[in-house]
């Protein structure tokens, strides 16, 4: 078996489990030992207390001489080694005792301060038999102090056997504790080792598609593995999104960058100040468009990976609709497009980021107006269903081909026949990413020659709930 350093978690957990078992065993033994000891001593004390009544009765009926005779006979019957009696006068002098050859000297355990009180008990070691302990009871009988003693060898023998059992039990318990600790630690750390192995494989191979296998135990380690897999999933999505963004940027930024470079080269070769100034203005405009696309791509990536900074609040749908209408009413009039808004309940609220939701809806509505022909119609409707608020933006444009619908929200995707060459094909992708980042959803239905309907669903809320 591999020897692990003391600082390892394996060693620490095993020691911890063994320590817990050891402490539990000691507590159980200590409480059992104490209870048995108290119970045995209680039985001895009960036997001694029975002598108090007998001695008091004999002394009352027969006096001191009769009491001495009674004590001598009792000691003889039980055996001089098994019981002894002593009588002290009120000055503490011993005036009578049974055979003490097996006992040695027994002191008086009381004084006049205890006179009239209940019997006293103490435990002593016999001077003649140091290995034997005795229980001594003493009580006052008028002006006499009586002591009765009995050895408690049997008690000590029982306790000694319990102690031996404890030693044997402690050995087996510690052995069992170590084995159990090793087993439990191995089981506990196995999942951590699997997580560590997956992390190392990912570090070595850079393959983020690997996952920690789940055992379905439902314990904390299984939850940890699930969380680790979720983290890997998020990380994999982030890396994929970053890779896609770079691929798309490398492909789609070539044209505007080439155009900017061409205009700059033209300006360098021109001596016409007015022409150079016009070219520089075009370069600035193209740079602004380029920067706008770059910002949109970054927003999409952050939204899809959960890194977008959102200010979640209760948003009045009525206010959003009013802003959309104000933003595009002039455009609709110039293109001679009928634009209608229907939102009967002004107090409907959704949960989300106000500026990001407005940005997404502006992109969708701009897309609808852009591809709706003169004399066409764009309609925006709002209605509620359970805990959702639906916002539909429909147009009477050319529609989208069925095979293009699944890709309509892809970044930089443009459907040739249904859409003109205007735009960069990024507005709908950004709208979808922003809406889903706020807990909403978006879908599209379209019929060629009749138009397209975008349906946005957002979680409904109350201003007091956010």
N, C-alpha and C positions, 0 to 999 in steps of 0.2 A: 504494500500500500504506500502510495506517495506521501512523504512527510511534508506537511504544510507548515509554513512559517506561522509563529504565534500571532502575527498581525493580520493574518488572512481572515476574511469574513467567515469562512468555513470553521476555522478554529474557534472564533468568537461565538458563533451560534451554537456549536456543539458544547462549548463550555457553559454557555448560558442555559441550555436545556438541562445539562447535567446538574448545574447549580440549582435550578428550579426544583428538579426531582429531589436533590439532596436536602434542600431547605424544607420541602413538603414532608419528606420522610422524618426529618428531625422534629418538626412541629407535631406530627402525628405521634411519634414515639414519646416525646416529652409530655404531651397531654395525657397519653395512655399511662405512662409511668407514674405521673403525678396522681391521676385518679385512682390507680391501683394502690399506690402507697397510702393515700388518704383513706381509702376504703378499708385496707387491712388495719391501719392504726385505729380507725374508728371502731372496728370490731373488738380490738384489744381493750380500748377505753370503755366500751360498753360492758365487757366482762368485769373490769375493775370497778365500775360504778355499782355493779350488783353487790360487791362486797361492802359498800358503804352502809347500805340498809342493814345487812346482816350484822356488821360490827356494831352499829349503833344500837340495835336491838339487844345483842348479847351484853353490851356494856350497861345498858339501862336495867336489865334484869339481873345480871350476875356481878356487876362491878368490875374493878380492874383485874382481880385475880381470875375471875371467870373469863374475862376477855383474853388474858394471856394464855389460859388453857385452850380456849377456842382457836387462837392463832397458831399455837403449837401443833394442835391436832390437824388444822387445815394444811399447814406446811408439811406435816408428816404424810398426810394423805396424797398431796400433789407431788411430793418429793421436794427436799430442801433445795435442789437446784432449779426447781420450776416455779417456786413461789417463796416470797419472804415477807415478813411483817416487822415493822419497827414502831415503837412508841416513844415519843419525846415529851418531856414535861414543858411547861410554859416558859422555862428559861432556856430551852433548846438542848437540854441534856438527854442523852439516850438512856431510857430506864428499862427498856425491854426490846429484845429482838429474837427472832427465830434463828436457826442455824445459818450463819453467814459465811461459812467456810468457802462455799462456791461463789460467793458474791463479793467479798471484800468490803471495803468501807463505802457506806451509802450516806451521803450528807442529808441534812434536813433541808427540804426544798421550800420552806416557808418561814415566816416570822409572825409576830403578833399583828402586823399590819393586815395580814390575810385572815385574821381570826373571824370566823362567822361567814366567810365567803364560800363560794362553791369550790369543789375539789380542784386541785391543781395537778397538771400533768407535765412530765419532763422525760426526756430520753437520755440515758447515760451509757457509757462503756464501763463494763465491770473491771475493777482493778485486778481481780483474780483470773479473769478470762477476758483479756483485752479484745479478743475477736468477737466477743458476744456483747450485744447491746441489750439494755433492759428498759422497760417502760415503768416509770415510777408514778404512782398517784398518791397525793397527800391531802389530808383534810383535817380540820379541827373538830375535836369531839370534847366539848366543854373546855377544860384547861389542858387537854392532851392533844398532841398532834400525831396523827396516825399516818403511816406510810405503808403502802402495799406495792410490791414489785414483782414483775413477771418478765422473763426473758422473751425477746422477740426474734429468736433465731429463725423461726419459720418465715416470718415476714421478710427478713433479710435474705433468706434463701430464695423465696419467690422473686424478690426484686433483683437478686443476683442473676437468676435465670432469665429474667426479662432483659437485663443488661446484656447478657451473652447473646440472647436472641437478637437484640438490637445490633450488636457487632456483626453477627452473621448476616442479618438482614441488610445492614448498611453496605456490606461488601457486595451482596447480590443486587441491591438497589442501585449502587453506583455503577456496577457493571451494566445493569439494565438501562440506567439513565444514559450512559455513554453510547450504548448501542442504539437506543431510541433517539438520542440526540444526533448521532451520525445519520440515521435513517431520515429523520425529519429535516435535518439540515441539507442532506443530499437532495431530498424532494423539493425543499424550498428553493435551493440554488439552481436546480436543473433548468427551471424556466429562465432564470437570469442568465445562465450559461448559453441558453438558446438565443436569447436576445443579444448577448455579447458576440456569439458566433455569427449571427446575421449581420450585426454592425461591422464586424471585422471583414466578412465576405464583401459587404458593400464597399468598405474602404479599399479593399484589394482589387475588386473587379469593377467598381463604379456602377454596378447594376442595382438601381433603385427598385427594381421589380421584385426583389426577394422579400419574403415575409416570414415572421415568426409563426410556426405552427401552433394552432390553438387546440387545447385538450377539452375545452367545454366544461371545465370544472366549476366555473363561475366564481372562483376565489379571487383574492386581490391580485395574485400574480397573473391570472388569466386576464383580468382587467388591464393590468400593466402591459401585457403582450398586445392586447387589443388596441390600447392607446398608442403603443409603439408602432403598430401596423398602420394606424390612422395617420400618425406623424409621417411615416414613410410614404403613405399615399399622398399626403399634402406636399411633401418634399418632391416626390416624383412628378406631381402635377405642376409644381412651380418650375422645376427644371425643364420639363417638356414645354411649358408655356414660354419660358425664357428662350429655349432653343427655337421654337416656332416663331417667336417674335424676331429673333435675330435672322432666321432664314427669310421671313417675309420682308424684313427691313432691307436685307441685302439685295433681295430681288426687286422690290418696288421702289426703293430709294435711288436706284440707278438712273431712272429717267429724270426725276427732278434735279438730281445732282448734276447729271450731264447737261441738262438745260441751263442750270445756273452757271456751270463752267463755260458753256458755249457763249452765253451772253457776256460773261466777264471777258472772254477772249476777244469778242467783237468790240467791246468797249476799249480794250487796250490798243486795238488796231485802228480805231476811229479817231479823227481829229476834230470831229463835229461835236462841240460842247453840248448842243441841244440833244443830239443823238445819244451821247454818253450819259447825259442826265436821265433821259427816258429809259435807257437800258438799266441804269442803276435802280430806278424805281421798279422796273420789272423784276430785277434781282431781289429787291426787298420784299415785293409781294410774293414772289416764289418762295423766298426764305420763310415768310410768315406762314404760307400754306404748308411748307415742309415741317415747320415747328409744330403747327396744329396737328398734323398727322402723327408726328412723333409723340406728342402729348396724349393723343387719343390711344395710340398703341400702348403707351405706358399705363394709362387708366384701365384699359382692357386687361392687361397682364395682372395688374394689382387687384382688380375686381375678381378675376378668375381664381387667383391664388389666395384670396382672403386678406390681402395686405392693404386694401384700399381703406383710407381713413374716412369713416362715415359718422355723421352726426345724426343719430336716430332721434326722431321726434314725431309728434302727431302733426300730420300735414293736412290742411284743408284742401279737399279736391276742388271745391268751388274756386278757391284762389288760384290754383294751378290752371284750371280751365280758363279763367279770366286772363292769365298771363299768356297762355297759348294763343288765345283769340287776338289779344293785342299785338303779339309778335308777328302773326301771319295774315291778319286781315288785309293789310296793304298789298301783300304779295298775291293773295287770292283775288283782289279787285283788279290788279294789273293783268293777271292771267285770265280774268273773266271766269273764275272758278267759284262755284257756290260752296261756301264753307259754313256748316251748321254745327252748333254745340247743344247737346241735351244733357243736362245734369239737374234733375228736378229738386234734389235735396242739397241745399247749400251747406249743410252741417256735416256732411260725410267726411270722415277723416281716415287716412291710411297711415300706417307706420313705416317710416323710412327716412332717408336723407332728402330734404326738400330740394336742394340745388341739383343733386344727382338724378332725382326722379324727373325734375323739370328738364334737365339736359337730355335724358333718354326720350321723353315724350316729344321734345323739340326735334330730335333727330328723326323720329318715326313720322311726325307730321310733315316735316320738311321733305322727307322722302316721298310721302303721298302727294304733296303739292307739286313736287318736281316732275313727277311722271304722270300726272293727271292732265289730259289735254284741255285746250280751251273749250269752255262750255260744260266741262265736267263738274263733278260734285265730290266734296270731301266731307265726311260726317264723323263727329266725335261724340260718343255716347258714354254715359256713366250709369252703372246700376250695381246694386249690392246683392250678394248671395251668401247667406250664412255669415261666416267670418271673413269673407273676401269682398273686395271691391274690384269690379271689372271696368276697364276703360278700353273701348274699341275705337280704332281709327280706320275707317273704310274709305276707299276711293273708287272711282270709275275709270281707272287707268287701263292699260293694256293687259294687266295680269301677269302672272309668273308661271312659267312652264312647270309641270308637275315634277319633272326630274330635277329641277333647280331648287324646289322648295326646301329640301333637306339642307342645302348649302347656303341658303339666303342669309344666314347669320354668320357665315364664315368670314374671317378677316380678309379684306381685299377681293372678295368675290363679287363679280358683276355679271348679271344675266344679259347676254348680248341683245337679243331681240326685244325683250321686255323692258330693258333699261338702256338709256343712251350712254354715251361715253362720259357723261358728266360725273363728277365725284370720284372718290378713290375706293369706294366699296367698303368703307370702314364704319359708317354711321350706324347701320343696323347691328353690326357686331358689338359696337360700344354700347348701344341701347340695351341689348340683351344682357351683356355682362353687368351693367349698372343695375338693372332691374333684379337680376338673380342675386346680386350681392346684397340686396336689401330684403331678401326673403320672398321676392315676387317671382312671377313666371311670365313668359311671353310665348305666344304661338301665332302662326300665320296660316290663313286659308286664302286661296286664290283660284280664280276661274279665268282662263284666257278669253280676252275680249270683253269681260264684264267688270273686272277689278279685283282688288285685294283687300283683305280685312286683317288687321293686326289686333290681337286681343291681349291686353296687359292685365294681369291679376296681382293685386297687392293686398297684404294683410290689413283687415279693417281694425280700427282702434278708436279709443276715446281719448280726448285731450288729457283727462285725468289719469289715464293708465300709463302715460309715457313720462 
